Amino acid sequence: MSRIDPNTDAVTATIEFPFIESVGTLALAAGIESLWVGHTNHNEIWRVDPATNEITDTVTLGETDAIDCLVFAHGSLWATVFDGEKIGEPGVLETSRLLRVDPETGDIVTQFQTDQDALFTCLAAAPGAVWLATTVAETQRGVCGGLLAPLVGAIG
């Protein structure tokens, strides 16, 4: 993972995660002076201090949770996860969840389950809301099928 200076377009730091041995996707979020990193083949979210480029904390999720997206908003870390052992199986859609994680304790504060025909795919934050996009099972193309805003009441 690399840090790029937006003024010079130069790589100013590289952070290695040597324990990631398999191909997968990194999810990134920034919040409370930290960078949060997840990986689709790991059930952990790592907190990185951008001043030292060191991992300072680890949030461990469920044993088979695969992390898809991260966003930091409203004082919490939000993560979309699915059961990594069910990739390619019909039941993977039923395992898609959105987690709200307390960044200080690593506790899961709230969970939202997806409908059985949709997979959570994208997250974004705005004042008063966390936006969530889904991929509908019938398309199987990875296209965002719609935006939902059921989380406004949960943000409080």
C-alpha positions in Angstrom: 0.0 0.0 0.0 1.4 3.4 -0.9 0.9 7.0 0.3 0.9 9.5 -2.5 1.5 13.3 -2.0 -1.3 15.0 -3.9 0.9 18.1 -4.5 3.8 16.2 -6.2 2.2 12.9 -7.2 5.2 11.2 -5.6 5.0 8.1 -3.4 6.1 9.2 0.0 5.6 6.0 2.0 4.9 2.3 1.4 3.3 0.1 4.0 3.7 -3.6 3.6 1.3 -6.2 5.0 3.5 -9.3 4.8 0.9 -11.6 6.4 -1.4 -11.1 3.3 -0.3 -14.0 1.2 -3.2 -14.3 -1.1 -4.8 -12.2 -3.9 -7.7 -10.1 -2.8 -8.9 -6.6 -2.5 -7.9 -4.0 0.1 -10.5 -1.8 1.6 -9.4 1.6 3.0 -10.9 4.2 5.2 -9.5 7.2 7.0 -10.7 8.5 10.4 -9.5 9.7 13.8 -6.0 10.2 12.7 -5.7 6.6 11.5 -5.9 4.6 8.3 -8.2 1.6 8.5 -7.3 -1.4 6.2 -9.3 -4.5 5.5 -8.7 -7.4 3.1 -11.2 -9.8 1.4 -9.2 -12.8 2.5 -8.9 -11.8 6.2 -11.3 -11.3 9.0 -9.4 -8.4 10.5 -9.4 -4.6 10.1 -6.0 -3.1 10.8 -5.5 0.4 12.3 -2.5 2.1 10.8 -0.8 5.2 12.3 0.0 7.4 9.2 2.8 9.2 11.1 4.7 5.9 11.7 3.2 3.7 9.0 2.8 1.0 11.8 -0.2 -1.1 12.6 -1.3 0.1 16.0 -4.5 -2.0 16.5 -6.5 -4.9 15.1 -10.3 -5.4 15.0 -11.1 -9.1 14.6 -14.5 -9.9 13.1 -16.3 -13.2 12.7 -14.1 -16.2 11.8 -15.3 -16.4 8.2 -16.0 -12.7 7.6 -14.5 -11.3 4.4 -14.3 -7.5 4.3 -15.6 -5.8 1.2 -15.8 -2.1 1.9 -14.9 0.3 4.7 -15.9 3.9 5.5 -15.3 6.0 8.6 -18.2 8.2 9.5 -20.2 9.6 12.4 -17.6 8.4 14.9 -17.7 4.8 13.8 -16.0 2.5 11.4 -18.5 0.9 9.0 -17.7 -2.4 7.1 -19.5 -4.5 4.6 -18.7 -8.2 5.0 -19.8 -11.5 3.6 -19.0 -15.1 4.4 -15.7 -15.7 2.7 -16.2 -19.5 2.7 -19.3 -19.2 0.5 -17.7 -17.3 -2.4 -19.1 -18.7 -5.6 -21.9 -20.5 -3.8 -25.6 -19.6 -4.1 -25.8 -18.8 -0.3 -23.2 -16.0 -0.3 -25.8 -13.3 -0.8 -27.6 -14.3 2.4 -24.4 -13.7 4.4 -23.9 -10.0 3.4 -23.9 -7.7 6.4 -23.1 -4.1 7.3 -21.3 -3.7 10.6 -20.9 -0.6 12.7 -17.7 -0.9 14.7 -16.6 1.2 17.7 -13.1 2.3 16.7 -11.9 2.5 20.2 -13.0 -0.9 21.5 -13.4 -2.9 18.3 -16.9 -4.0 19.3 -19.6 -4.4 16.7 -22.2 -1.9 17.8 -24.9 -2.6 15.2 -25.4 -5.1 12.3 -27.6 -4.9 9.3 -28.5 -7.9 7.2 -29.1 -7.6 3.5 -32.1 -8.9 1.6 -31.6 -12.4 0.3 -31.3 -11.3 -3.3 -28.8 -8.5 -2.8 -25.1 -8.1 -1.8 -23.8 -5.0 -0.1 -21.1 -3.6 -2.4 -20.3 0.1 -1.8 -20.4 2.5 1.1 -20.3 6.3 1.3 -20.8 8.8 4.1 -22.6 12.1 4.1 -23.9 14.4 6.9 -26.5 12.5 8.8 -26.3 9.3 6.8 -24.3 6.3 5.6 -25.2 5.4 2.1 -25.1 1.8 1.0 -25.3 0.3 -2.5 -26.3 -3.2 -3.4 -25.8 -5.6 -6.3 -29.0 -7.4 -7.1 -28.6 -11.2 -7.6 -30.3 -11.3 -10.9 -27.8 -9.1 -12.6 -24.6 -10.9 -11.4 -22.6 -8.2 -13.1 -21.3 -6.3 -10.0 -23.4 -3.3 -11.0 -24.8 -1.2 -8.2 -28.5 -2.0 -8.2 -29.6 0.8 -6.1 -28.9 3.1 -3.2 -30.5 2.5 0.2 -30.6 4.9 3.1 -32.0 2.8 6.0 -29.2 3.8 8.3 -30.1 7.4 9.1 -32.0 6.4 12.3 -29.1 4.1 13.4 -26.5 6.8 13.2 -27.8 9.0 16.2 
